[in-house]
């Protein structure tokens, strides 16, 4: 279970960053930065409920998301990189851009950021530390993963209303069988990543 143990080894304000949406064929990539100002004040049920967003049911993620964003001692920032930016920069650089935007949208700039993954961006004036599997270890990263996941899922659900055959409300833009069938039948949309091989093959 994620804890605040790693965060407590650093001085000053410490936060975590995670992203959602590197792998899908459609939609933006979304990053979230999360900072607990006073972890000891967290209700026990919330403290023990926060974990890697992928291990939580949709209902549980939604519930924790709502609890987090109403906490006075919790700050978060969101960053989004568009499909156009993904195609222009590549997915890794676009992910770093989303992380940078999430950090800039924090109400208070942390001195240290723990970032999920091996390859991470560098931010001027902020120490950044990679943490592979961070969403299963760090409470801040796990919280960021929930914020990012719920935010992106809601964005894809909204997009799905205009493009119902693709099933984005359930597959979030990943290349599921339903998504592939819709692509063959209806073609690509403005929300598809043309730089991704399956979509690029259809454009060529």
Secondary structure, DSSP 8 states (H G I E B T S, - for coil): --BSTTGGGSSS-EEEEEEE-SS-SBS-EEEEEEEES-GGGS-HHHHHH---GGGS-HHHHHHHHHHHHT-TTEEEEEEEE-HHHHHHH-HHHHHHHHHHHHHHTSSS--SEEEEEBSS---BTTBEEEEETTGGGTBHHHHHHHHHHHHHHHHHHHHHHHHSGGG-HHHHTT---HHHHHHHHHH---TTB-TTSHHHHHHH-
